[in-house]
């Protein structure tokens, strides 16, 4: 379960990380031509940093990822 959660987090981070983040191109097509792609890249940086911090916490403390699934068995 932990490995699946970590893989999902890595995939999520990869989808918003420049230069090949597919979600960045979707967002760019939504906002239109008046917003440059570099502005979209700059706007996603705080979210990438938060995702990396979340991933580090999940790797250092696996109990965070396993706490919620463990409550389902009760």
RABELHU-V636653 format. One record per helix or strand of 2 or more residues. SS is the DSSP state (H for helix, E for strand). FROM is the first residue (numbers start at 0). TO is the last residue. If there is no record, write none. Layout:
# RABELHU-V636653
ss,from,to
SS,FROM,TO
SS,FROM,TO
This chain:
# RABELHU-V636653
ss,from,to
H,1,14
H,21,30
H,36,59
H,62,70
